[in-house]
Amino acid sequence: MPYNETFDIVAFRSRSHALKFCQTLNQEGCAARIISTPKEIALGCGLSVRFEPYVTPRAIEIYKRFNLPIIGFYHIERMGSITNIKRIHHESTF
């Protein structure tokens, strides 16, 4: 059976902003961690903040408070060797 996982990320332009945002999410009670930005996105500083999809609306709220420079929010689905990435429009209301 192939390995499956689903998660969301926000990709950053700056390593320091990625670290700051991850720390802020964790302080706000949202489990998050730093990961390498998936090669399919291949933009920015190479770091992203990963969290579960149910955290995304809260992460967007927090992002809007700080307005750090980002590449974007993305939803990632990995099914075996296949990776699907969809951009999440963070201007919309959930």
DSSP file (Angstrom, degrees, kcal/mol; ACC not computed):
  #  RESIDUE AA STRUCTURE BP1 BP2  ACC     N-H-->O    O-->H-N    N-H-->O    O-->H-N    TCO  KAPPA ALPHA  PHI   PSI    X-CA   Y-CA   Z-CA
    1    1 A M              0   0    0      0, 0.0     3,-0.1     0, 0.0    79,-0.0   0.000 360.0 360.0 360.0 128.9    0.0    0.0    0.0
    2    2 A P        -     0   0    0      0, 0.0     2,-0.3     0, 0.0     0, 0.0  -0.280 360.0-101.4 -70.0 154.1    1.5    3.4   -1.0
    3    3 A Y        -     0   0    0     76,-0.1    77,-3.6     2,-0.0     2,-0.4  -0.592  42.4-169.5 -74.1 129.0    2.3    6.0    1.5
    4    4 A N  E     +A   79   0A   0     -2,-0.3     2,-0.3    75,-0.2    75,-0.2  -0.961  12.8 161.7-123.5 140.0   -0.3    8.8    1.7
    5    5 A E  E     -A   78   0A   0     73,-2.2    73,-3.0    -2,-0.4     2,-0.4  -0.983  16.7-163.4-153.2 151.1   -0.3   12.2    3.4
    6    6 A T  E     +A   77   0A   0     -2,-0.3     2,-0.3    71,-0.2    71,-0.2  -1.000  25.5 141.5-135.5 132.4   -2.1   15.5    3.2
    7    7 A F  E     -A   76   0A   0     69,-2.2    69,-3.4    -2,-0.4     2,-0.3  -0.970  37.4-122.2-159.6 169.3   -1.0   18.8    4.7
    8    8 A D  E     -AB  75  51A   0     43,-2.7    43,-2.5    -2,-0.3     2,-0.3  -0.869  24.7-175.0-118.6 154.6   -0.9   22.5    4.1
    9    9 A I  E     -AB  74  50A   0     65,-2.5    65,-2.7    -2,-0.3     2,-0.4  -0.936  21.9-144.0-139.4 163.0    2.1   24.8    3.9
   10   10 A V  E     -AB  73  49A   0     39,-1.5    39,-2.2    -2,-0.3     2,-0.3  -0.988  23.6-147.8-126.3 123.8    2.9   28.5    3.6
   11   11 A A  E     -AB  72  48A   0     61,-2.6    60,-3.2    -2,-0.4    61,-1.2  -0.728  15.5-151.9 -94.1 139.1    6.1   29.1    1.6
   12   12 A F  E     -A   70   0A   0     35,-1.8    33,-2.0    -2,-0.3    34,-0.5  -0.725  25.0-146.1-114.4 158.5    8.2   32.2    2.5
   13   13 A R  S    S+     0   0    0     56,-1.3     2,-0.4    31,-0.3    57,-0.1   0.661  91.2  46.6 -86.5 -22.1   10.6   34.5    0.7
   14   14 A S     >  -     0   0    0     55,-0.5     4,-2.0     1,-0.1    -1,-0.2  -0.976  68.2-145.1-130.0 134.4   12.7   34.9    3.9
   15   15 A R  H  > S+     0   0    0     -2,-0.4     4,-2.4     1,-0.2     5,-0.2   0.902 104.6  53.0 -60.9 -41.9   14.1   32.2    6.2
   16   16 A S  H  > S+     0   0    0      1,-0.2     4,-2.3     2,-0.2    -1,-0.2   0.873 108.5  49.8 -65.2 -36.1   13.7   34.6    9.2
   17   17 A H  H  > S+     0   0    0      2,-0.2     4,-2.7     1,-0.2    -1,-0.2   0.887 109.5  51.8 -68.4 -37.9   10.0   35.2    8.4
   18   18 A A  H  X S+     0   0    0     -4,-2.0     4,-2.3     2,-0.2    -2,-0.2   0.934 112.2  45.6 -62.1 -45.9    9.4   31.5    8.1
   19   19 A L  H  X S+     0   0    0     -4,-2.4     4,-2.2     2,-0.2    -2,-0.2   0.909 113.8  49.1 -64.3 -42.5   10.9   30.9   11.5
   20   20 A K  H  X S+     0   0    0     -4,-2.3     4,-2.4     2,-0.2    -2,-0.2   0.918 112.3  47.8 -63.3 -44.4    9.0   33.8   13.0
   21   21 A F  H  X S+     0   0    0     -4,-2.7     4,-2.7     2,-0.2    -2,-0.2   0.901 111.0  50.7 -66.3 -40.7    5.7   32.6   11.6
   22   22 A C  H  X S+     0   0    0     -4,-2.3     4,-2.3     2,-0.2    -1,-0.2   0.931 111.9  47.6 -61.2 -46.0    6.2   29.0   12.7
   23   23 A Q  H  X S+     0   0    0     -4,-2.2     4,-2.3     1,-0.2    -2,-0.2   0.907 111.9  50.5 -61.3 -42.7    7.0   30.3   16.3
   24   24 A T  H  X S+     0   0    0     -4,-2.4     4,-1.7     2,-0.2    -2,-0.2   0.920 109.2  50.5 -63.4 -44.8    3.9   32.5   16.2
   25   25 A L  H  <>S+     0   0    0     -4,-2.7     5,-2.8     1,-0.2     3,-0.2   0.937 111.6  48.1 -58.3 -46.7    1.6   29.7   15.1
   26   26 A N  H ><5S+     0   0    0     -4,-2.3     3,-1.4     1,-0.2    -1,-0.2   0.891 110.2  51.5 -62.8 -39.7    2.9   27.4   17.9
   27   27 A Q  H 3<5S+     0   0    0     -4,-2.3    -1,-0.2     1,-0.3    -2,-0.2   0.809 106.8  54.9 -65.6 -28.9    2.5   30.2   20.4
   28   28 A E  T 3<5S-     0   0    0     -4,-1.7    -1,-0.3    -3,-0.2    -2,-0.2   0.368 126.5-101.6 -85.3   4.5   -1.1   30.6   19.2
   29   29 A G  T < 5S+     0   0    0     -3,-1.4     2,-0.6     1,-0.2    -3,-0.2   0.617  82.5 128.9  87.2  13.7   -1.8   26.9   19.8
   30   30 A C      < -     0   0    0     -5,-2.8     2,-0.3    -6,-0.2    -1,-0.2  -0.907  60.0-128.3-104.7 116.0   -1.5   25.8   16.2
   31   31 A A        +     0   0    0     -2,-0.6    21,-0.5    -3,-0.1     2,-0.3  -0.461  46.2 153.5 -64.8 123.5    0.9   22.9   15.7
   32   32 A A        -     0   0    0     -2,-0.3     2,-0.3    19,-0.1    19,-0.2  -0.981  21.5-171.5-149.3 156.1    3.4   23.8   13.0
   33   33 A R  E     -C   50   0A   0     17,-1.8    17,-3.4    -2,-0.3     2,-0.3  -0.986  29.3-103.5-148.9 159.4    6.9   23.0   11.9
   34   34 A I  E     +C   49   0A   0     -2,-0.3     2,-0.3    15,-0.2    15,-0.2  -0.642  42.3 168.8 -82.6 136.0    9.5   24.1    9.4
   35   35 A I  E     -C   48   0A   0     13,-2.6    13,-2.8    -2,-0.3     2,-0.3  -0.919  42.5 -90.7-136.3 165.8   10.1   22.0    6.3
   36   36 A S  E     -C   47   0A   0     -2,-0.3    11,-0.3    11,-0.2     3,-0.1  -0.609  53.0-103.9 -72.2 137.3   12.0   22.4    3.1
   37   37 A T        -     0   0    0      9,-2.2    -1,-0.1    -2,-0.3     5,-0.1  -0.446  45.4-100.8 -62.4 131.1    9.7   23.9    0.4
   38   38 A P    >>  -     0   0    0      0, 0.0     3,-1.9     0, 0.0     4,-1.7  -0.225  26.1-122.1 -55.1 142.7    8.6   21.1   -2.0
   39   39 A K  T 34 S+     0   0    0      1,-0.3    -2,-0.1     2,-0.2     7,-0.0   0.751 108.6  68.9 -61.2 -24.4   10.6   21.2   -5.2
   40   40 A E  T 34 S+     0   0    0      1,-0.2    -1,-0.3     2,-0.0    45,-0.0   0.757 105.9  40.1 -66.4 -23.6    7.4   21.6   -7.2
   41   41 A I  T <4 S+     0   0    0     -3,-1.9    -2,-0.2     2,-0.1    -1,-0.2   0.881  80.1 171.9 -89.0 -47.1    7.0   25.1   -5.8
   42   42 A A     <  +     0   0    0     -4,-1.7     2,-0.3     1,-0.1    -3,-0.1   0.763  34.7 113.6  45.0  42.3   10.7   25.9   -6.0
   43   43 A L    >   +     0   0    0    -31,-0.1     3,-0.7     0, 0.0    -1,-0.1  -0.918  55.5  14.2-132.4 161.3   10.4   29.6   -5.1
   44   44 A G  T 3  S-     0   0    0     -2,-0.3   -31,-0.3     1,-0.2   -30,-0.1  -0.379 111.5 -28.9  81.8-152.0   11.5   31.7   -2.2
   45   45 A C  T 3  S-     0   0    0    -33,-2.0    -1,-0.2     2,-0.3   -32,-0.1   0.548  82.7-107.9 -85.6  -9.4   14.0   30.9    0.5
   46   46 A G  S <  S+     0   0    0     -3,-0.7    -9,-2.2   -34,-0.5     2,-0.4   0.417  86.5 104.2  95.8  -1.5   13.5   27.2    0.5
   47   47 A L  E     + C   0  36A   0    -35,-0.3   -35,-1.8   -11,-0.3    -1,-0.3  -0.922  41.9 176.0-116.2 142.5   11.7   27.0    3.8
   48   48 A S  E     -BC  11  35A   0    -13,-2.8   -13,-2.6    -2,-0.4     2,-0.5  -0.912  29.6-121.7-133.1 162.3    8.0   26.6    4.5
   49   49 A V  E     -BC  10  34A   0    -39,-2.2   -39,-1.5    -2,-0.3     2,-0.4  -0.940  29.3-154.7-106.6 126.2    5.8   26.2    7.5
   50   50 A R  E     +BC   9  33A   0    -17,-3.4   -17,-1.8    -2,-0.5     2,-0.3  -0.800  23.0 153.1-104.9 142.0    3.8   22.9    7.6
   51   51 A F  E     -B    8   0A   0    -43,-2.5   -43,-2.7    -2,-0.4   -19,-0.1  -0.964  47.0 -82.4-156.0 167.7    0.5   22.4    9.4
   52   52 A E    >>  -     0   0    0    -21,-0.5     3,-2.1    -2,-0.3     4,-0.6  -0.437  43.0-113.2 -74.4 149.8   -2.6   20.3    9.2
   53   53 A P  G >4 S+     0   0    0      0, 0.0     3,-1.0     0, 0.0    -1,-0.1   0.802 114.8  62.2 -55.7 -31.9   -5.4   21.4    6.9
   54   54 A Y  G 34 S+     0   0    0      1,-0.2     4,-0.3     2,-0.1    -2,-0.0   0.713 100.3  56.1 -68.4 -16.7   -7.8   22.1    9.7
   55   55 A V  G <> S+     0   0    0     -3,-2.1     4,-2.6     1,-0.2     3,-0.5   0.661  83.1  90.3 -83.5 -18.7   -5.3   24.8   11.0
   56   56 A T  H <X S+     0   0    0     -3,-1.0     4,-2.5    -4,-0.6     5,-0.2   0.858  81.9  51.1 -53.9 -48.1   -5.3   26.7    7.7
   57   57 A P  H  > S+     0   0    0      0, 0.0     4,-1.9     0, 0.0    -1,-0.2   0.917 115.1  44.4 -57.7 -40.3   -8.1   29.1    8.4
   58   58 A R  H  > S+     0   0    0     -3,-0.5     4,-2.4    -4,-0.3    -2,-0.2   0.900 111.3  53.4 -68.8 -40.7   -6.4   30.1   11.7
   59   59 A A  H  X S+     0   0    0     -4,-2.6     4,-2.7     1,-0.2    -1,-0.2   0.884 108.6  50.3 -61.5 -38.5   -3.0   30.3   10.0
   60   60 A I  H  X S+     0   0    0     -4,-2.5     4,-2.4    -5,-0.2    -1,-0.2   0.906 108.9  51.7 -66.6 -41.4   -4.5   32.7    7.4
   61   61 A E  H  X S+     0   0    0     -4,-1.9     4,-1.1    -5,-0.2    -2,-0.2   0.932 112.8  45.2 -58.2 -45.7   -6.0   34.9   10.2
   62   62 A I  H  X S+     0   0    0     -4,-2.4     4,-1.5     1,-0.2     3,-0.5   0.908 110.6  54.1 -66.2 -42.3   -2.6   35.1   11.9
   63   63 A Y  H  X S+     0   0    0     -4,-2.7     4,-3.9     1,-0.2     5,-0.4   0.916 104.8  54.6 -56.7 -44.1   -0.8   35.8    8.6
   64   64 A K  H  < S+     0   0    0     -4,-2.4    -1,-0.2     1,-0.2    -2,-0.2   0.797 104.9  54.5 -64.1 -28.2   -3.1   38.7    7.9
   65   65 A R  H  < S+     0   0    0     -4,-1.1    -1,-0.2    -3,-0.5    -2,-0.2   0.893 122.1  27.3 -69.0 -39.6   -2.2   40.2   11.3
   66   66 A F  H  < S-     0   0    0     -4,-1.5    -2,-0.2    -3,-0.2    -3,-0.2   0.737  85.6-157.1 -97.2 -26.7    1.5   40.2   10.5
   67   67 A N     <  -     0   0    0     -4,-3.9    -3,-0.1    -5,-0.2    -4,-0.1   0.886  21.6-179.4  49.6  49.5    1.4   40.4    6.7
   68   68 A L        -     0   0    0     -5,-0.4     2,-0.4     1,-0.1    -1,-0.1  -0.455  39.3 -92.7 -74.3 151.9    4.9   38.8    6.2
   69   69 A P        +     0   0    0      0, 0.0   -56,-1.3     0, 0.0   -55,-0.5  -0.536  59.2 170.7 -69.9 121.4    6.1   38.5    2.6
   70   70 A I  E     -A   12   0A   0     -2,-0.4   -58,-0.3   -58,-0.2     3,-0.1  -0.837  45.2-138.8-126.9 163.7    5.1   35.0    1.4
   71   71 A I  E    S-     0   0A   0    -60,-3.2     2,-0.3     1,-0.3   -59,-0.2   0.842  72.9 -83.3 -82.2 -44.1    5.1   33.0   -1.8
   72   72 A G  E     -A   11   0A   0    -61,-1.2   -61,-2.6    -3,-0.1     2,-0.4  -0.886  37.0 -77.9 159.7 171.6    1.7   31.6   -0.9
   73   73 A F  E     -AD  10  88A   0     15,-0.7    15,-2.8    -2,-0.3     2,-0.3  -0.803  46.8-172.5 -96.1 141.8   -0.4   29.0    0.9
   74   74 A Y  E     -AD   9  87A   0    -65,-2.7   -65,-2.5    -2,-0.4     2,-0.5  -0.987  23.3-142.3-139.4 146.5   -0.6   25.5   -0.6
   75   75 A H  E     -AD   8  86A   0     11,-3.1    11,-2.4    -2,-0.3     2,-0.4  -0.940  25.8-162.2-104.5 127.9   -2.5   22.2    0.0
   76   76 A I  E     -AD   7  85A   0    -69,-3.4   -69,-2.2    -2,-0.5     2,-0.5  -0.939  13.2-176.8-119.2 130.9   -0.3   19.2   -0.6
   77   77 A E  E     -AD   6  84A   0      7,-2.5     7,-3.0    -2,-0.4     2,-0.5  -0.991   5.7-169.7-124.3 122.7   -1.4   15.6   -1.2
   78   78 A R  E     +AD   5  83A   0    -73,-3.0   -73,-2.2    -2,-0.5     2,-0.5  -0.961   8.4 176.1-114.8 124.5    1.2   12.8   -1.6
   79   79 A M  E >   -AD   4  82A   0      3,-2.9     3,-1.9    -2,-0.5     2,-0.4  -0.884  66.7 -58.1-127.5  97.9    0.0    9.4   -2.8
   80   80 A G  T 3  S-     0   0    0    -77,-3.6   -75,-0.0    -2,-0.5     0, 0.0  -0.539 122.1 -15.3  64.3-123.9    3.0    7.2   -3.2
   81   81 A S  T 3  S+     0   0    0     -2,-0.4     2,-0.5    -3,-0.1    -1,-0.3   0.404 119.1  95.5 -91.6   2.3    5.3    8.9   -5.7
   82   82 A I  E <   -D   79   0A   0     -3,-1.9    -3,-2.9     2,-0.0     2,-0.5  -0.823  53.3-169.9 -99.3 129.3    2.6   11.3   -6.9
   83   83 A T  E     -D   78   0A   0     -2,-0.5     2,-0.5    -5,-0.2    -5,-0.2  -0.978   2.7-167.5-119.9 125.1    2.4   14.8   -5.4
   84   84 A N  E     -D   77   0A   0     -7,-3.0    -7,-2.5    -2,-0.5     2,-0.4  -0.947   6.4-170.5-110.9 130.4   -0.5   17.1   -6.1
   85   85 A I  E     -D   76   0A   0     -2,-0.5     2,-0.4    -9,-0.2    -9,-0.2  -0.980   4.8-177.1-124.9 129.7   -0.2   20.8   -5.1
   86   86 A K  E     -D   75   0A   0    -11,-2.4   -11,-3.1    -2,-0.4     2,-0.2  -0.990  26.5-124.1-125.8 132.9   -3.0   23.3   -5.1
   87   87 A R  E     -D   74   0A   0     -2,-0.4     2,-0.6   -13,-0.2   -13,-0.3  -0.529  20.1-141.3 -72.7 138.6   -2.6   27.0   -4.2
   88   88 A I  E     -D   73   0A   0    -15,-2.8     2,-1.0    -2,-0.2   -15,-0.7  -0.910  12.4-134.6-102.1 121.4   -4.9   28.2   -1.4
   89   89 A H    >   -     0   0    0     -2,-0.6     3,-1.2     1,-0.2   -15,-0.0  -0.655  20.2-170.9 -78.8 103.9   -6.3   31.7   -2.1
   90   90 A H  T 3  S+     0   0    0     -2,-1.0    -1,-0.2     1,-0.3   -26,-0.1   0.499  75.4  71.0 -80.3  -3.2   -5.7   33.3    1.3
   91   91 A E  T 3  S+     0   0    0      2,-0.1    -1,-0.3    -3,-0.0    -2,-0.1   0.709  84.7  88.4 -80.3 -19.4   -7.7   36.4    0.4
   92   92 A S  S <  S-     0   0    0     -3,-1.2     2,-0.4     1,-0.1    -4,-0.0  -0.314  82.3-113.7 -79.3 162.9  -10.9   34.4    0.5
   93   93 A T              0   0    0      1,-0.1    -1,-0.1    -2,-0.0    -2,-0.1  -0.780 360.0 360.0 -96.3 138.4  -13.1   33.9    3.5
   94   94 A F              0   0    0     -2,-0.4    -1,-0.1   -37,-0.1    -2,-0.0   0.436 360.0 360.0 -90.8 360.0  -13.4   30.4    4.9
